[in-house]
C-alpha cells in the first residue's frame, strides 16, 4: 500500500484493511452489500447527477436495508431493530 494512500486514510480517521492480499473473505460482506445495492437499485435507475445518485443510495440504505432487510449476523433482525434494542438496553443500565 502506498505511503500517500495510507496518509490519506489516516487524515480521514480510516483504518486500512489489515488482511493479506488474496484473502477473499476480508471484504466479502462489502462485496455482497455492493452487489445487492447495484442489483436492487443502481442498475434500475438513471441518475442525472452524482448528487442525485448519492441521495438515492442513502435513501435506499435507510429505507430498505435498515428497516426491511433481515441479516443473519443480527439474528435475522433488521439493523434498526438491533439499534433500538441496544439503545433501550443503554437507557435501562
N, C-alpha and C positions, 0 to 999 in steps of 0.2 A: 504494500500500500504506500502510496507516495506521501512524503512529508507534508506537502501542501494540502492534500486532501485530509490528512489527519488533523492538521491545524484548523481547517475549515469546519470539520465536525466538532472539534473542541470549542470553537468560537460560538457554536450554537448549543453547547452542552449536550452533544450527541455522543454516545459511546459507540465506537466502531465494533463490528462483529469480531468475536474472538475465535470463531471456528476456523478449522483448517480448510484450505482450498479443496473443493471437490466433495465436501460433506453435504450431501443433498438435503438432509433433514434440518439443517440450520435455519433455512428460510422457507421451510415447507408451509408453515402457516401463512406467511406473507404471500407466497405464490398462490396458495389456494384462495385467499381473500381476493387478490388481484384478478384471478381468473373468474371468480364469481361476479365481481364488480363489472368486469368487461362484458361477460356473457349476459348478465341480467339487466345492465343499464347502458354502459358507454357505447356498445356496438349497436344499440337500438335507437340512439338519439343523435341528431345532427346539431352540433353546437356552433353558434356564430362566433363566439369569443372564448378565450381561455377563462375569463371570469365567469361566464355563464356555465361553462363545464365544471369549474371548481364549485360553484354554488349548488349545482345539481348533484354532484358527487357527495358533498357534505349532507345535503338533504336526504339523499338515498341512504347514506350510512345512518343518519339519525332516525329516520322514519322507518326504514326497512330492517336494517341489520340490528340496531339496538333495541327495537321494540318487538320484532317478529321472529327473527332468526334464532332457532334453538341451537345451542352449542354443546357438543358432547363434553368438552373440557369444563363446562359450567354446570354439569349435571342435567343437561338438556333443558336449560333455562335460558332466558334472554339476558343480554348484558344489563339491561335496565332492571330486571328482577334481581340480579345479583348485586347491583349497586344499591338498590333500595334496601335490600336485606343488610348489606354492610352498613349503610348509614343508620338504619334502625338499631343495629347492634352497638354502634358507637354512641348513640344517644342514651341507650339504656345503661351503658357502662359508666 
